[in-house]
Amino acid sequence: MNTVQCLLRQATVGPGTDDLLGLLDPAERARAAGLRHAVSRAEFVLGRATARLLVAEGWGPAPSTITFRAVCRTCAGPHGRLEVATPDGVVHVSVSHSAGRVAVAAALGVRCGVDVEKIALRGAKPPVTALSTVERAVFDAVPPAGRTAAFVRYWTRKEAVLKATGDGLTVAPATLTVSGPTEPPRVLSWTDRPAPELPVHLSDVDAGEGFLGALATLEVPHTVIG
Ligand SMILES: CC(C)(COP(=O)(O)OP(=O)(O)OC[C@H]1O[C@@H](n2cnc3c(N)ncnc32)[C@H](O)[C@@H]1OP(=O)(O)O)[C@@H](O)C(=O)NCCC(=O)NCCS
């Protein structure tokens, strides 16, 4: 079976992040200006700048000449999964941010989704309603000290898949069952899956100390470059 090379770049928000604003187009700069939370704004700027630099490195167009296109799978509005036309064809791009960490994946002609998350809970307890019955049984058997990482592993795998399909969280993550945190990453089952039901190929990515990440492609298996 053919594989696609999926380029992956990660970066961390830092003092130089604001300098990257000049790489963004007017619409992105306007969106950045509207983000009131400084970390969210910096993550957005770093994500879009990294996406531009990655597409430029892989497929040639100068970073500032790139126009990302997004068409929402739910409402057809201009948001959601990103893609860009290049001389080689359409490059699909996925961006993720968490706690100042940014990951960007890009693949030529193949839809991809990436997710990175800090190994931490947003609330007092893991939101286990995001897990399917099968996942919940595995999760409940994890010793308490390992539960946050186990949940984040599940979450990154599921969100990478939902970002590759473009569904995002319009689809309940619990309808999708992925392999357990200590198992090789793969999709085990998906009830009420929106069409088209293209095969999903899933891998974990090394997102750095304190973070976990996953990457998915649709239809074609991937090798991760970067
Ligand atoms: C996509 C989603 C799962 C991301 O959640 P998150 O953990 O907060 O954010 P991440 O940092 O991992 O990802 C952010 C990126 O996801 C991308 N994204 C947004 N919606 C997406 C979708 N439906 N599919 C794939 N990627 C999507 C964007 O490119 C965004 O990057 P940007 O800020 O540079 O534009 C969640 O925000 C979501 O489901 N949004 C879409 C909901 C939707 O489609 N509603 C219908 C609107 S009509």
PDBQT file of the ligand as one rigid body, heavy atoms in Angstrom, charges set to zero:
ROOT
HETATM    1  C1  LIG A 301     -11.252  21.306  16.089  1.00  0.00    +0.000 C 
HETATM    2  C2  LIG A 301     -11.399  21.175  17.585  1.00  0.00    +0.000 C 
HETATM    3  C3  LIG A 301     -11.575  19.693  17.921  1.00  0.00    +0.000 C 
HETATM    4  C4  LIG A 301     -10.082  21.724  18.150  1.00  0.00    +0.000 C 
HETATM    5  O1  LIG A 301     -10.091  21.793  19.508  1.00  0.00    +0.000 OA
HETATM    6  P1  LIG A 301      -8.895  22.368  20.409  1.00  0.00    +0.000 P 
HETATM    7  O2  LIG A 301      -8.282  21.244  21.166  1.00  0.00    +0.000 OA
HETATM    8  O3  LIG A 301      -9.456  23.489  21.175  1.00  0.00    +0.000 OA
HETATM    9  O4  LIG A 301      -7.882  23.033  19.418  1.00  0.00    +0.000 OA
HETATM   10  P2  LIG A 301      -6.528  22.620  18.708  1.00  0.00    +0.000 P 
HETATM   11  O5  LIG A 301      -5.546  23.616  19.150  1.00  0.00    +0.000 OA
HETATM   12  O6  LIG A 301      -6.143  21.173  18.841  1.00  0.00    +0.000 OA
HETATM   13  O7  LIG A 301      -6.882  22.860  17.169  1.00  0.00    +0.000 OA
HETATM   14  C5  LIG A 301      -7.103  24.151  16.665  1.00  0.00    +0.000 C 
HETATM   15  C6  LIG A 301      -7.129  24.051  15.162  1.00  0.00    +0.000 C 
HETATM   16  O8  LIG A 301      -8.131  23.113  14.767  1.00  0.00    +0.000 OA
HETATM   17  C7  LIG A 301      -8.488  23.449  13.437  1.00  0.00    +0.000 C 
HETATM   18  N1  LIG A 301      -9.886  23.103  13.289  1.00  0.00    +0.000 N 
HETATM   19  C8  LIG A 301     -10.961  23.829  13.652  1.00  0.00    +0.000 A 
HETATM   20  N2  LIG A 301     -12.078  23.132  13.347  1.00  0.00    +0.000 NA
HETATM   21  C9  LIG A 301     -11.672  21.974  12.789  1.00  0.00    +0.000 A 
HETATM   22  C10 LIG A 301     -12.352  20.858  12.264  1.00  0.00    +0.000 A 
HETATM   23  N3  LIG A 301     -13.693  20.790  12.250  1.00  0.00    +0.000 N 
HETATM   24  N4  LIG A 301     -11.630  19.834  11.763  1.00  0.00    +0.000 NA
HETATM   25  C11 LIG A 301     -10.300  19.876  11.779  1.00  0.00    +0.000 A 
HETATM   26  N5  LIG A 301      -9.582  20.913  12.266  1.00  0.00    +0.000 NA
HETATM   27  C12 LIG A 301     -10.281  21.951  12.757  1.00  0.00    +0.000 A 
HETATM   28  C13 LIG A 301      -8.183  24.904  13.203  1.00  0.00    +0.000 C 
HETATM   29  O9  LIG A 301      -7.254  24.970  12.133  1.00  0.00    +0.000 OA
HETATM   30  C14 LIG A 301      -7.515  25.344  14.485  1.00  0.00    +0.000 C 
HETATM   31  O10 LIG A 301      -6.334  26.052  14.221  1.00  0.00    +0.000 OA
HETATM   32  P3  LIG A 301      -6.382  27.661  14.093  1.00  0.00    +0.000 P 
HETATM   33  O11 LIG A 301      -6.669  28.147  15.466  1.00  0.00    +0.000 OA
HETATM   34  O12 LIG A 301      -5.023  28.021  13.594  1.00  0.00    +0.000 OA
HETATM   35  O13 LIG A 301      -7.471  27.991  13.110  1.00  0.00    +0.000 OA
HETATM   36  C15 LIG A 301     -12.614  21.938  18.169  1.00  0.00    +0.000 C 
HETATM   37  O14 LIG A 301     -12.313  23.310  18.274  1.00  0.00    +0.000 OA
HETATM   38  C16 LIG A 301     -13.810  21.799  17.253  1.00  0.00    +0.000 C 
HETATM   39  O15 LIG A 301     -14.420  20.745  17.198  1.00  0.00    +0.000 OA
HETATM   40  N6  LIG A 301     -14.114  22.844  16.500  1.00  0.00    +0.000 N 
HETATM   41  C17 LIG A 301     -15.031  22.754  15.378  1.00  0.00    +0.000 C 
HETATM   42  C18 LIG A 301     -16.448  22.646  15.809  1.00  0.00    +0.000 C 
HETATM   43  C19 LIG A 301     -17.296  22.774  14.600  1.00  0.00    +0.000 C 
HETATM   44  O16 LIG A 301     -16.946  22.357  13.514  1.00  0.00    +0.000 OA
HETATM   45  N7  LIG A 301     -18.461  23.343  14.798  1.00  0.00    +0.000 N 
HETATM   46  C20 LIG A 301     -19.349  23.597  13.736  1.00  0.00    +0.000 C 
HETATM   47  C21 LIG A 301     -19.258  25.053  13.386  1.00  0.00    +0.000 C 
HETATM   48  S1  LIG A 301     -20.461  25.436  12.172  1.00  0.00    +0.000 SA
ENDROOT
TORSDOF 0
